[in-house]
Amino acid sequence: MVFIRPWTRAQIHRREDLILQQAAQNAEAAFAHTTDVLSILLADPLAARMLGQHGVSRACVTRSTRLAGNNRAEGLAVLERVVLSKRLNALLFDVELVRWLSRHYPRELAILHDVCG
């Protein structure tokens, strides 16, 4: 059995907390970028129709208001980011959509790729 000194354990907890906070900040940035991109794309009727075929609407990026038992939302933000990335990744497998976006909205397409990681 490995014994960890209390001060080392506290340092480990602080480090884990900082890592989680940074991941949550990255998740919040991803949501902000995705909301901006979807606002632009959904304003275009053709893009809205193409995205609608995948079930994407403004409601796609709604956020949960739940908090963990410790009243912190970092873990939930990271989890929602995973779900968002998976959902956007499915969009990027639609060749027709990606081709159309690359011609009409290359900046927004690049942002979607960045959000997917």
N, C-alpha and C positions, 0 to 999 in steps of 0.2 A: 504494500500500500504506500502510495506517495503522499507525503504530508506537505501541504501548501500553507505557508505562513499567512496569517490573517492580512497583513499588509500587502502581500503578493496577490491574495484573492481579491482584495479591494481594487488593486490596480487592474487586475484582469476584468473585473466588472465594469470599471470605468472605461477601459478600452473597448469592451463589447458594446457599451452604451454609446460611445462615440461612433463606432462603426454603424450601429443601427440608426443613429441620428443622421449620419451622412447618407445612408441608403434611403431614408425617408425623404430627405431633402432632394435627392435625385428623382425619387418617385413624384414628388410634388412638381418639380420642374417638367417632368415628362407629361403629367396631366395638363399643365398649363399650355405646353406646346401643342399637345393633341387637341385641346379645346380650341385653340386659335386656328389650327389647320382645318378641323372639322367645320368651324364657323365659315371659313372661306369656301371650302368645298361644297358644303350644303347650300350655300347661296347660289351656286351654279345648278340649274335644273338638270342638266345631263349628268353631272357628277353626283347629284343627290339621287338620281334614279339608279346609277351604277352602284353607289354605296348602299342604297336601299335593298338591292338584290342580296346583299350580305347581312341585312338586318342592322345596318349602321344608321343611327340617327343621332340627334343631339343628346338623347337619353343614354347613348353609349358611354359617355364619360361622366355619368353621375357618380357621386361619391357616397360612400356609406357615412353615416353620422355616429356609428357605434364607436365606443371606446373599450379598450381592454380593461380588465379588472383593476389595473393600477392607474386608470384614467390617462393612459398614454395611447397615442394613435400611430406611433411609428411602425409597429409591426403590421397593422392593418393597411397603412399606406404602401408598404413594400409588397404585401400580398395583392392589393389592388393593381399595383404596377405590373406584377407578373400576369395577371388576368388581362390587363389592357394590352400588354406586349403580345400575348398569345392571340388575342382578337385581331390586332393590327397585322400580325404576321400572316394570319390567314388571308387578309386582304391582299397582301403583297404576293401571294401565290396566284392571284388572278391576273393572268398575262395581259388580257385585254385592258383591264383597269390600269395596270402599271404602265402599259404602253401609252394609254390615253393621258394619264397623269404626267408622264415624262414629257409629252408634247405641250400640254396646257398648263400644268402646275409643277414644274420641276423642283422649285424650292420646297413646296409642301411635301412632295414625294421624298425628298432628301430628309426632311424632318421626320416623316413617318419611319424611314429606315433607321434614323438615329434613335428614335424612341424604342424601336424593336430591339435595338442593341446589336 
